[in-house]
Amino acid sequence: MTLNRLRAFAATALLLAASPSDALRPSAGCGVLPATSTGETAAQSIQIDALVRTYRLHLPTAYDADAAMPIVLAFYGYTGTAAGAEAGLGLSPHADTHSYIAVYPQATSFDSAGTAITSWNYQSCNSSPGPAGPICANDAYPYPFPPECGTPDHCNWCTCHDDLAFVAALLDTLENTLCIDRDRVYATGMSNGGMLVHRLGCAMPDRFTAIAPVAGTLAEGFNCAPEQPISLMHIHGDEDTYVRVDGKQSSDGYRYETIDKVVDKWASPSSQHCATATTSYPTSADGIEGMLCTQRADCATEAEVVSCGWQGGHAWPAFGRDVIWDFFRKHSRRDYISSGDITP
């Protein structure tokens, strides 16, 4: 362990010793009886400026209004729904078993030839051309674009609505009405939902403890990493040609950051300050459908930066929820340490 890390440990220990009440950060909603029943899922809504935004809330059977509990936000992919996320990701029964709150936000939508098109704005899907030029080829698939968002560049395809503001307001609402451990707030998502989760980790590391995007990374030229402690587990199918992470153009003509660049940026001295060498990272799914994870270990922040590949395509692996929850439950913001310019 380096001298700087020893000093960081000592400083954190002194802080906790001086302020024992800060060892747990329960939300303002602790002690408030919930408006929904435990063990069930209820549709909810909040007002964000002129928009009414909706989400599905599942309180686990063990929910106690006087005991702060972890929470997981789950985002489904392009054209998906909150109900589809609940059914497809299988987190609600999992939450009952493992005692965490599961929340499924709903994206905005518009009608295109009789089909409701939903998408998440992760800020590079409607910002082409970007720092590396256009995010797609000239002959890329022309996805329908929300009419309220104006005339797009030919590469732009997702909503223009501010989904970062939606998530921030949603967290405020949840923390004010439920008993949440604010040091154990997590997010996962599939495809376009994973892209948003990646962006949340970069833009809101003060609100999330760990994130796990699945089959979703940022558009080429828009790679990012937070300057505060937060853990990352990125899961991708090695046979995914739809959102590629190997630097090659995807089957629909779009280009994404390579997983190596993503991990390098998160592990860099300006972010989690991890080791330069790549080492293995064991999980409960090792070897299942070719599942293999690696890490950039010994991060100065005590966060973890992990990349997992499996022999699948553009899909959520059946073992995904167990691997992701095992990763999430290891991490609390109480365990993170400042490093250099990084603040806890």
N, C-alpha and C positions, 0 to 999 in steps of 0.2 A: 504493500500500500504506500502511495506517495505521501510526502510531507503535507502537500496541499490537501489531500483527502483526509489525512489524520486531523488537520486543523478544522476541516469542515465538519467532521464527525464531532469533534469537541465542541464546536460552536453550536451545533444542533442540540447536543446533549444539554448544554447550559441553558439554551432557550427553553427546552421542554421542562427542565428542572425549575426554571423561574416561573413558567406559566403552565402548570399542570392542567388547567382548565382547557388549554388549547390542544391537548392530546387527542381530543375527539371533537370534530366540528359538526354537531348536529344542525340540521336545517331549521328554519323558523317554523316549519310545519309540525315539528315534534310536539306532541300533546294535543293535536287537533284531530278529532275523529274524521276519518276519510268519508268522502261523499259516495264512494263506490264500495262494493262488497269484496272481501278477500276471496281469493281463489277464482275470481271471475274477471272478465275483460269488459271494459266499458268505453264507448266512444265519447270523446271530450273535444272541446273547442276553445280557442282563445282568439282575441281580436288583435291583429297586427296591422296598425294603420287602417287602410280601407279594406283589408282582407280578413276574412274569417278563416283561420287555419285549424285543422283538425288533427287528432291523434287518437290512438287506442292505448289505454292504460290497463295493465294487468298487475293487480296487487296479489302477491303470493299468499298462500294459505297461512303462513306464519307471520304475516305482517302485523306489527305491533306499533301503535301510534306513539309509544313511549320509548321505542328502541330504534336508533338510527340504522338504516339498512342500505346496502349498496343498490345502485340503479344502473341499468343497461339500456341505452337508446339503440334501436335497431332500424336501419334504413334499407328499404328494398330498391331494386334496380329500375331502369328506364321502363316506363309504362306500367310499373307495379303499383300496388296499393298497400295501405297500412294493414288491411285485413289479409292481403296476400303475404305480407311479410310475417305476420303472426303464424299463418298456416305453413308457409314454406320454410321458415327458419326454425320453427319448433321451440321457441324460447319460453313460451308461457308455462307448459308443464315442467320444463327444465327449471324455470324460476321457482315454481312450487317446491321442487325437490331441493334446490340449493339456496333458497331464501334470498332472492333479490327481486327488485321491482323491474318489470319489463315495459318499455314504452316504444310504440311504433308510430312515428310521425308520418303524416300524409303530405305528399308533394302537391304542388299546384298542378292544374290540368287544363287542357283545352280540347275541343272536338276537332278531329281531322278525319273526314270521310266516314263519320259515324263511329269512330274509335276515340276513346278518351286517352289522350297522350299526357302522361305525367313525366316529370323530370326534376332533378335536383340541380341547383345552380352552385357548382363548386368553383366558379370564377375563372376557369380557363376554357370551359366548354362553350362560352359565348364571347370570348375575347380574342378570337383569331383575326389577323395574324398576331402572334405573340413574340416574345424575345427571340425565339428560334425560327420565326417565320410562320407560315400557315401551319395549322395543326392537322391538316389533312391534305391528301392529293387532289389534283384538279378534278379527277373522276370519282371522288369519294361519294358514298351513298348520300343522297340529299334527304336527310331526316326532316320531317315537318317541324316548323319553328313556330313558337307561340305568337299569334298575331298581335298581341298587345306589346310585344317586344320590338316592333319596328322591322326594318329591312336588315337581314343579317348578312354577314360574310358567308360565303358558300360552305365554310367549315363549321359554322356555329349551329348548335342544335338544341341546347337546353334552355330552360326558363331564365328570364332576367330578374325574377323576384329574389329578394334578399333572404336567402335561406339561412345565412349565418345569424341574421337578426331574429329569424323565426326560432332557431334553436336556442339562442340566448334568452329570448322571452319565455320559451317553453321551460327551460331550466329554472328560471325565476318562478314561474307558476308552480312547478312541481315542488320546488324547495319551500315555497310558502304554504303549500297545502298538504305535504306529506312529510314523514319523518325519514330524512335521507342523510346518510353519512356523506358529507360534501368532500371528504377525502377519498371516496370510492365511487366515482362517477365515470362510467365507461361508455364507449360507443363502438358499434360494429355495423357493417353494411355490405351489401352485395352489389357489384358492378357499379352503376352510377351512384348507388347509395354508398358504396365503398369509396368512391372518388370524393363524395362529400365528407365522409368520415376522415379521410386523409387531410382534407382542407381544414376541418374542425381542429384536428390535432395541431396544425400549424398556427391557426388564427386564435384558438381559444384554449391554450394549454393551462390557463389558470382555472378552467372549469372542468377539464377532463383529466383523469388519472392515467388512463391507458386507452389505446384505440386498436382496432383490428379490422382493417379493410380487407375484403375478400374479392378477388377478381376485379379490382378497381384501383387504378393509379391515375396520376395527373397527366394532362396533355403535355407533349414534348415542349420544353422551354419554360414550364411552370413549376418545376420541382421546388419544394419548400421544406423547411424544417423549423421547429419552434426554438425559441431562445430561453425556454424554461423546461424544467424536468417533466417528462411524460414518456411513457413506454409505448412502443410500437411492435405489433405483430402483423406482418403482411403475408397473406395467404394467396397463392395463385396456382392455377392449373398449368402444368408444364405443356399441355396440349391446347391451351387456350389461344386460338387465333383471332379472337374477337377483340380482346383487350390484351395486347401482347406486352410482355415486360422484358423482351430480349432486344429491343431496339429496331426490330423489323416492323414494317407497315402492317397494320391489322387488316383483316379480310374485308372490312368495309371502307378501307382507305384512310383511316385515322392513325395518328402517331402518338405514342405514349412514352413517358420516361422509363428508362430501364430500371429494373429492380436494383441493380448495382449502384446506380446513381442515387436512387431513393435512400438506400441503406447508408451510402457514404455520407450523404448530407445530414441524415439524422445522427450518425455516429461522429460527426465532425466536432472539433473543439468549440465551434460556435453554437452547437446544440447539446448533445448528450455527452460529448467528450469520451468516446469509447476507444477500446483497443483497435489498432489497425488490422490485426489478423482476424480471420474468420474461423470460428470454431463451431462444433456441433452443439445443438440445443435439443435436449431430449423432450419428447412429449408422449402422452398416452397413446397416440396414434402412429407412432413410428413404424414404418414398414407397411401400414395399411394403405392400399392403393398407391404404393410408392411414396408415401408421405415422408418428407425429410426436411428438417429445420436447421438453420444455421443462425449464429448470432455474432454480433460485435460486442464482446464481453467487457467487463470491468469498466463500465461507464461511470464517470466521475459523479454523475447525479444519482447513482444507484438505480436509474431506470434501466430498461432492457430494450435492445433493438434487435428484432428477430425477423427472419425471412423464411417462409415455409413454401415448399413446392410439392405438388402431388400429381399423380398421373391422371389428370382429369382435364376437361375443357373449361368452358365458361360456365361454371356451376358452383353451387355451394356444396362442399363435401359433407357427406352424412355425419362424419365425425367432427364437423366444424364447431358445433356449439360446445362440446366437451373440451376440446383443445383451447378454444377461446376463453371459456370460463375459467379453466385451470390457469391460464395466463393472467386474466383479469384479477382473480382473487389473491394472487401473489402480491399485488401492488396497491399501496396506499400512499397518498401524498404525504402522509406523516413520515414515510421512510425516505423521501427524496432529500437530496442534499444540493445546496447551491454550489456552483463551480464557475469561477471566473466571473463573467458578466451575467451568468444565469442566476435568477432569483427564484426561491421556492414559492 
